C-alpha cells in the first residue's frame, strides 16, 4: 500500500470541465488525498513543477484543448519518471494510450464513472510496482 512517511499522497487533477474537476477533487479529498487542481495542461505543468511535497499521482483528462493529457503526462514524467498517471476520457483514445498504459504506473478510467471507481483506480495505480528492468545477465537467447 502507498505510504510517504505517514502522509497522504498528493494528486494533481487536470480537466477542462469545471464541474467534473470539482467533483473529482472532492471525492479524492474525502478519500484522504491531498489535491491540487488545474483546468489546462500549462497551468498543471506549472503546479507540478512547484509542488511541495511533489505530486504522486496525475489524474488527467486525455483530451483537452491546447496540451493534451498525454502530452502533459509525458512532460511531467520527464521531470519525475516514477510519477503515477490515471488518464480519464469519455472515449477510448486509441493506440497511443495503449502504448502508454504498457509502460506501467498508468491506468485508464472511462467517463462517466462512479466516485468509488475513481478512488479505487487512484489507489491501485499508486500501489503499482514498476516492472524490474531485466539485466543483461538475466536475458536468455533461445536458438
N, C-alpha and C positions, 0 to 999 in steps of 0.2 A: 504494500500500500504506500501511497505517496507520503513523504514527510520531509519537511525542510525545517529542522530544529524546532519541531512542535508548532510551526506557524502554518497558516493557510496558504494554499497555492495562489499565486497571482495570475489572474486570467485577463486577457485583453480581448474584448468583444468588439467586433467591427461589422457593422451592417448599415447600409444607406437608408433602410426603412426604420424610422424612429420608433414606432410602436413595437416592432419586433426586438429591436436593440434594448429598449427599456424592459420588456418582459424577460428577455434572456438575462439581463443584469440582475433583476430582482430574484429570479429563480436561482442563479448561481450564488448570489449573496446569501439567500436563505439556506443554500446547500453548504455554506461555510467557506466559500471562496472570497478572496479579495478581488474586486473587479475594477478594471479601467475600461473606458469606452471611447469609441471614435466612430464617426459617420463616414469616413473615407480612408483610403489607403495612405495618403500623405500624412494626415493627422495621426493615424495609427502608428506609422513608422517613427514619427517624432516621439510619441508617447513610449513606444517600445525602447527607443534609444535612451530615454531619460528615466525609465522606470527603476525605482529603488524601493523594495527589492526587485530583481529582474523578473520579467514575465516568464511564467512556467508553461502557460497554455495560451495559444492564439485561437480564438473562435472567430472565424471569418466567413462572411458571405462569399461564395465563389465568384459570383457575377456582380460586380459593382462598376459604376461609371469611373472613368479615369484608370486608376490602378486596380486590377482585379485581385481577388483574394489569393489566387495562385501567385501572382507577381509579388504581392505583399508577403506571403509566406516565404517565398524564396529569398526576398531581401532580408527578412527577419532571421531566417535560418542561416544566412551567410554571416550574420552577426553572432548567432548562437546556434551552432549545429545540433545541440541537444533539445531544442525547442520542440514541444508537442503542438500539433495542429489539428483542430477539428474544423473541417470545411462544412458549410451548410449551403443548401441550394434548393430551389423549387423544382429543379430538373436535373437529370444526370448530366454532368458536364462533359463526359466522354473520355477518350483515351488518355488525354493529358492528366486527368485526375487519377485514372487507374495506375499510371506510371508513378505518380506522386505517392499514392497510398502504399505501393510496394516498397517504398523507402523505409517504412516503419515509423512509429511515433506519429502516425496520421490516421484520421478516421473521417468518415463522411456521414452526415445526417441529413435526410431529405426533409424539406419543409412541406407542409406543416408538421410539427412534432409535438408530443406532449412534454410537459416540463420534466417529467421523470426520465424521458429519453435523453434530454439534454444533460441532466445530472449524471445519468448512467454513462453516457459517452464521454463526458468530461473526465470523470473518474477513471474510466477504462483506458483512455489514451494516456493519462498521467501515470497509470500503473504499468504501461507497456515498457518492457525491457527491450533495448535495441538488440538486433541480431549480432552475435560476435563476428568480427571480421576474420575470415579464415586466414591462418598464417600459411606461409609457403610450405612449411613442413607438413601441414595437415591436408594439403591438396594431393589428391591421387590422380594419376593419369592412367586411364584404362585403355589398354591396347586391344 
